[in-house]
C-alpha cells in the first residue's frame, strides 16, 4: 500500500507538472500573475487524480496543503540550529565581557587619573612650599647680611669720624712744637746749641706730621671702602627686593585652588620665559652677593682695626715724644739749680721705669708661657677630630671654632712675642737712655728764661680734656662697645 502511495505520489508529481503546464497555458488568471490562483488549480488537479486512484485517505492532506502553501525555502539541520544559538550565546557573552572589561578599565582610568591629579597637585603645592621656604631662608640670610653691612657702615663711619677728630687734634700740638722751636732760636752765643730739647722738638714735629699723614691715609681708605660697602648694600637691597617679589608671586600661586576666580586656561603655560636661570645659578648669585658683602665687612673690620692701631700708635708716639720733649726741656731748665738732685731724680725715674718694664716683661713672658697650654689642648682636639671616618669627617661648627681658636691663640702668641720684643727694646732703650743721662746731663744747659717760656707754652698740651681710655677707644673703633655701664663685652 505504501509503495502504491509512493508511486501515486510520483504520478501525482508528474501529473502536477503536466497540469501546471496546462493550467498555466489555459489559466484565466495567468495574465494577472496570481501565484495563489495557480496553487489552487494545482491542488484541485491533484485531488482529482487521487480520487480516481483511491489514494485520497492515505494522503496527509494538511501536510500536503502546507507543503503547497508554504514558500519554497531551504531547510536547516538541528545541529545548525544549535550551532547558531551557541554562536549567538558566545557572541553575547563575548560582547558583554568586552563591555565589562571596558567599564572596569574606564573606572580604573578615572580612579588613576583622579589620584594622579590629586598627588600632582599635592606635589606641586609641596614644591611651592619648599621653594617659598628656600627663598625665605635665603632672603633672611640676605637681610641679615644687609643688617650686618648697615652696622658695619655705621661703625666705619664712626671710626672715620673718630680718626678725623684725632687728625684735627694733631694741629694744636704741631703748632705748639713749632712755636717752641721758634722760641729756642732766640738763644745766643754758646747757649744757641743743638741740644736734646731741640732734637726732641724737631722729632716731635716729624712724629706729628707722620701721624697726620698716617691718619689721612686711613681716612682716605675708609672713604674708599665706604663706597664698596654701599655698593654691596645696594646689591643686597636689589636682591632682597627681587626675592620678596618672587615670594609674593609664589605665595599667590600657592594660595590658588580649583575654585579660585583667577584660574583660567593659558595659551602657552609651559614656555620658558627669556632670562630664566637654573636654581644653582640663582643660589650662586645670592651666595656671591653675601660672600662679597662678607668680604667687604671683613675688610672693613680690618680697616677699623688698622684705624684703631693707627690712632693708638699716633697717640702713643705723640705722648711718648711729648714726654721726652718735656723731659729734655725740664732737664735744661733745672740744670743749673738742681743739677745733682735733677740727675738723681732722673736716674730714679729711669730705674723705676726699667723695673716696671722688667715686671711687664716678666708678665709678658708668663702670659706667653700660660698661652701654650690652651694652644696645646686646642691643637690636640683638632688632631683628635681627624680620627673621624667617612662622611663623619665634617668641617662642622666645632671644627671651625677650634681652627679659629688655634688661629687666635697663635696670633695672640705672635702679638705677645712682638710686644715682648718691643718691651725688651724699650727696656734696652731705657737702659741706654739712663747711660746717656748719666753722661750728658752735666753738659747740657739751656737758657732759663726761654726754657720757662717753652715750658709754659707746652702746658697747654696737658690742659686738654683727658682722652678716653685705651680700652674704650678700641671698643668704640672696632664696633664692639655695647650699652653697658661697665663697657664689658
HUWOSUL-V398805 format. One record per backbone hydrogen bond with DSSP energy under -0.5 kcal/mol. NH is the residue of the N-H (numbers start at 1). CO is the residue of the C=O. If there is no record, write none. Layout:
BEGIN
<<NH	CO> <NH	CO>>
END
This chain:
BEGIN
<<5	1> <6	2> <7	3> <8	4> <9	5> <10	6> <11	7> <12	8> <13	9> <14	10> <15	11> <16	12> <17	13> <18	14> <19	15> <20	16> <21	17> <22	18> <23	19> <24	20> <25	21> <26	22> <27	23> <30	27> <32	29> <33	29> <33	30> <34	29> <35	33> <38	34> <39	35> <40	36> <41	37> <42	38> <43	39> <44	40> <45	41> <46	42> <47	43> <48	44> <49	45> <50	46> <51	47> <52	48> <53	49> <54	51> <55	50> <56	50> <59	55> <59	56> <61	59> <64	60> <65	61> <66	62> <67	63> <68	64> <69	65> <70	66> <73	71> <81	77> <82	78> <83	79> <84	80> <85	81> <86	82> <87	83> <88	84> <89	85> <90	86> <91	87> <92	88> <93	89> <94	90> <95	91> <96	92> <97	93> <98	94> <99	95> <100	96> <101	97> <102	98> <103	99> <104	100> <105	101> <106	102> <107	103> <108	104> <109	105> <110	106> <111	107> <112	108> <113	109> <114	110> <115	111> <116	112> <117	113> <118	114> <119	115> <120	116> <121	117> <122	118> <123	119> <124	120> <125	121> <126	122> <127	123> <128	124> <129	125> <130	126> <131	127> <132	128> <133	129> <134	130> <135	131> <136	132> <137	133> <138	134> <139	135> <140	136> <141	137> <142	138> <143	139> <144	140> <145	141> <146	142> <147	143> <148	144> <149	145> <150	146> <151	147> <152	148> <153	149> <154	150> <155	151> <156	152> <157	153> <158	154> <159	155> <160	156> <161	157> <162	158> <163	159> <164	160> <165	161> <166	162> <167	163> <168	164> <169	165> <170	166> <170	167> <171	168> <172	168> <173	169> <174	170> <175	171> <176	172> <177	173> <178	174> <179	175> <180	176> <181	177> <182	178> <183	179> <184	180> <185	181> <186	183> <187	184> <191	188> <192	189> <193	191> <195	193> <199	195> <200	196> <201	197> <202	198> <203	199> <204	200> <205	201> <206	202> <207	203> <208	204> <209	205> <210	206> <211	207> <212	208> <213	209> <214	210> <215	211> <216	212> <217	213> <218	214> <219	215> <220	216> <221	217> <222	218> <223	219> <224	220> <225	221> <226	222> <227	223> <228	224> <229	225> <230	226> <231	227> <232	228> <233	229> <234	230> <235	231> <236	232> <237	233> <238	234> <239	235> <240	236> <241	237> <242	238> <243	239> <244	240> <245	241> <246	242> <247	243> <248	244> <249	245> <250	246> <251	247> <252	248> <253	249> <254	250> <255	251> <256	252> <256	253> <260	257> <263	260> <271	268> <273	271> <276	273> <282	278> <283	279> <284	280> <285	281> <286	282> <287	283> <288	284> <289	285> <290	286> <291	287> <292	288> <293	289> <294	290> <295	291> <296	292> <297	293> <298	294> <299	295> <300	296> <301	297> <302	298> <303	299> <304	300> <305	301> <306	302> <307	303> <308	304> <309	305> <310	306> <311	307> <312	308> <313	309> <314	310> <315	311> <316	312> <317	313> <318	314> <319	315> <320	316> <321	317> <322	318> <323	319> <324	320> <325	321> <326	322> <327	323> <328	324> <329	325> <330	326> <331	327> <332	328> <333	329> <334	330> <335	332> <338	334> <342	338> <343	339> <344	340> <345	341> <346	342> <347	343> <348	344> <349	345> <350	346> <351	347> <352	348> <353	349> <354	350> <355	351> <356	352> <357	353> <358	354> <359	355> <360	356> <361	357> <362	358> <363	359> <364	360> <365	361> <366	362> <367	363> <368	364> <369	365> <370	366> <371	367> <372	369> <373	369> <373	370> <374	370> <375	371> <376	372> <377	373> <378	374> <379	375> <380	376> <381	377> <382	378> <383	379> <384	380> <385	381> <386	382> <386	383> <387	384> <388	385> <392	389> <393	390> <394	392> <396	394> <400	396> <401	397> <402	398> <403	399> <404	400> <405	401> <406	402> <407	403> <408	404> <409	405> <410	406> <411	407> <412	408> <413	409> <414	410> <415	411> <416	412> <417	413> <418	414> <419	415> <420	416> <421	417> <422	418> <423	419> <424	420> <425	421> <426	422> <427	423> <428	424> <429	425> <430	426> <431	427> <432	428> <433	429> <434	430> <435	431> <436	432> <437	433> <438	434> <439	435> <440	436> <441	437> <443	440> <444	440> <444	441> <446	332> <451	447> <452	448> <453	449> <454	450> <455	451> <456	452> <457	453> <458	454> <459	455> <459	456> <460	457> <461	458> <462	458> <462	459> <463	459> <473	469> <474	470> <475	471> <476	472> <477	473> <478	474> <479	476> <480	475> <481	475> <484	482> <487	484>>
END
